[in-house]
Amino acid sequence: MEFPLPNDFAGLGDGVADDRTAIQAAFDRAGADQKFAMIPPGTWNVSGTVTLPGGARGLIMQGTIRYTGTAPTFVLVLGDGGTIRNAEKLYTGLNVIRQTISDWSSEADIGITVRNVDASQIELRRVEGFTIGMRTLGDGRGVEDSTFTLGRIVNNRIGLDIWCATATAWNTSVRYYGGHFAHATGVNASQDRFGVRFGNEPGAYSNHNRHVFDAPNFELRQAGSNIAIPFLNQTSGSAIIARNMRMEACSPIAARHTGTAQDCEYDVAWTNTYLVGIDYTATATRCGNAVINRHRAPASRLTRFLAGCENVRARAFRQSATEVGVEGLVTIATSTTTATYIADFCFNGLIGLVPNGRGIELAANRGLGWIVDVSQAKEIAIAHSLVAGAAGGRLFARLFDAAGNIREDVAGDILASLTTMLWSAPAKGWHAGAPMDDANLNRRMTLRFGPGVSFAQVGIVGFDGVIDLEAIRLYGLPEFAPGILNGTPTLPNSGRRSLAVETELDLPNLGPGAEHLFDVTVAGARQGDLCSASLSTSSRFVQVAGHVWTNNTVRVVARNVSGFSVDLPAATLSVGVVKRRVA
């Protein structure tokens, strides 16, 4: 097979002469004749851009193209731009370096640009010393369904740039194997660097999706104040999957997300710490992405179950004659409130909860959920089901600082995976911008909280109308086991079916058959609650019993059942109140 060579056009490849004209002539001939171009062994200096037209079948590189200029430029460009489809190409052995390492100040400084490839094979041997090492560019049409085998990607601020230039372009469904993204010590040491970036021009296509990376290696030389992150995602794309990543000398961040990207997964096989996460900047409007850290953390392959109610109807109790609560769940009201402290937003039960045969009907301004300590565990997931698999319900959250005070409409406090959280000033809470349903693939939701949030009231509310809730569960990341504060003394009105009070009691001298009546305050007790009382004494002659006769008050009677007077020493009286199950 004949290949157009730069040698055919007076190229030397001796590392001294400027071979740009010769290489371009060979490339043009390959394009015109629909042949492969070849760069033979040697160092082929170029002072500017060389472009292989889309008419060429591909490029076989055995030598190195070295850019000797200083001005930013696109050095090696493969394929036509615009709306041309460059299909079934083979670019192999790509090897482009910069004679002088770039100062990374211009993104017009690109080693290799691959345009509009489809169903193609690209093998990168080396790209070194540029602001952007290799860019895959969707121009007037897209990059898709191609395979990249990656070698050494060295001393570039952005190693691989997955980019779209126009609204009619795309960059989707691409496979990548290997890749050694590395930086030498001292190279632009104060500047941030990234292994792979997903991005686009303003107004251009941004839904980059289904990019799968196998076993990339990142040695990005984090030092001092710089950040060194394997993935930078500035798009709204989804399903960016990295498997078996190696992270050495990187920031403890697998990816930085600045937009609405979701459903991305970063599988870390080795790193310097097991506390690797995702950095969501202030411009990010979605979460719902995951780091799977396999390095010394096998438990992180699983999601941690935090709390749940397998059937709210089975745990329903009567808070009062008209109010219903659910054991283990805080009852939420989304109506207008003047409350400011966390406990004042929590209810043991309310009207607007109606038990039925399988679930509990929640009015539009009612919900059920938990109070979670999110001071360290910043991501949780909520799953729920309505009776008969119905769609509906919305996420709801109220956020509090470390002192338990409400945080009102603070930017960056909350993100959701599949919806935008909207602030409601009257309710002093955040609700999802859309109902949760399988048709919109948003029934399973992740919430992420900002650094200033210490506690969160989270749950499912009716919002759009009555919903028939059957079950609700809460999950978290395996690295943390946050506390669920429902039912603690700090938050007593949050799903407590059993109430208890202990007090010191010194009964008077009781004559035969005599009784002594007195009241004990039990916050939350209501008429009809089951009640018991006991006295820590060895005497069998004094019996005590209790009855809830008005709100928050238990009438206790102590009766001498003997035929003689009894004068007991002071002892501890325990009063227990249990809410009735809903029949």
C-alpha positions, 0 to 999 in steps of 0.5 A: 500500500502506498502512503503519501509521505512528507519525504515526497515533498522535501520533508526531512524529519531531522528535528531541525528543518521546518517540515510544516509545508511538506507535511501539509502537502502529504496530508492534502494528497492523502485527502485527495486520493482517499489514502492513509497519510504516514509520518515516518520515524523521526522528529518532524518540526512544524511552525504552525497548524497541519490539517489532515482532510476528512477525505483521507482514510486515516493517519499512521504516525511512526515519528513525532510532530514537534511544534516549534512556535511560541504562539498558541495554535492548533498543531495537528487537526484531524478530519473536516469541520462543519457538517462533514461526517468523518466516518470509519477513520483510523488514526494511530500512533499519534505523537505531538509535542511542544518544544517549549512547554506552554504557560497554559494561558490560552485555550487556543494552544491545542496539540491534537484536534479530532473533529466530527469522527464517527465509528472511528479508531484513534490511538494516541501515543503521546501529547505533551506540553500544551494548554489542551493536549487532545480535543475531540470536537463536535463542530457542525455535527458530532463526535460519536460511537468511536474508540480512543486508546490513550497513551501518555498525556503529559504536562497539559493543563487539560489532558483530554478536552471533550468539546462542542462548538455549535448547537447542532453538534454533539459529543456522545457515546465514546469509549476510552481505554487507558491513558496516563495523565501526568505532570512533571514536578514544577510545571506551571506549579501554581496553576490548576489542572485537569485530566479530562474536561467536558465543555462547550462554547456558549449556546452550543450542545451541552448534553455530553453523555455515555462516555466510558473510561477504562483504567485511566491513570492520573498523576496530576501533581497537586502541590501548594494551592493548586487543584489537580482533579481528574474530571471537570464536567461543565455540561448538562450531560449524563452517564460519564463513567470512569472505571478503575481510576488511579489517582496519585498526587491529585486533590481528593476530588474525583470530579468537579461539576459546575452545571447540571450533569448527573448519573455520573460514576467515578470508580477509584481503584487506587488513591492516597485516601478513601475520602474522595468525593465530587466537588459541586461549585456554586453554579452546579444545579444538579447532584446525583453522581457517585464516587465508588472508592475501592481503595481500602474501602470495600464497604463503599461498594454499597449504599448505607441504609439510614432509616426507613418505614416499610409501611406507614400504615402499620406504624400509624398511631393516634396523636389525639382524637383528630391527629395521626402520626407515624412512629419513627417519622416526623410529621411535616407541615408546609403551611405558612409559619413564623417558626425559627427553631428546628423543634418548632417545625416538627410535629408528632402528628397532625390533622391531614393524615388519613389512614386507609387500607394500605397507606396514609393519605397526606394532604397537599400541605402535609408530609412525613420524613426525618431530621438528619445530622448532615454536618458531615454526611452531605448527601442522602437519597430518598425513595418512596412508594405510593399505594398501587405504584401511583406517581406523585409526591415531592421532595421537601427540605428545611435546613438548619445551622449548628444551633438549630436555627432555620437557614432561609434561602441561602444560595448553595445550601441544597441541590437535588439530582433530578429536579431544581429545589425551589424556595418557599418563603411562607413555609421556610422550606425547599420543595422539588420543582416537579412531582416524583414519578417513574415516567420522568425517571425522578422517583429516586432522588439524591439531595446534597447540602452545602457546608453551612447546613448542619441539620436537615428536615427531609421528607415527602409531601403531597404538595400537588394534592393528596397522595397515598403514601405507603413506604419511605426509606432514607439512604446515605453514602457508606463513608458516613453514618449520620444520626437520625434525631427523630424521637430524641429529647431534643426533638420530642415531637418527631414520631414518638409513640411512647412517652416517658417521664421520671420524677422523685415522689415522696408520698404522704403517710397513707392510712388503710385504703387511703388514696393520694392523687396528683398530676404529672406533666407528660408533654405530648400526652393526649386523652385516650393514650394508654398510660402506666405508672410504677414506683421504685419501691419494694413495698407491695402495699402501695399501688399506683396507676395513671390516666391521661385526663387532659392534654400533657397531664397524667393523673396518678393515683397511689392507693394503700391496699393494706389494712394498716398505715404505710409511710414510704420513703421517697422513690422514683415514679415512672410514668409511661404513655403509649399512643394508640395504634390506628385500628 
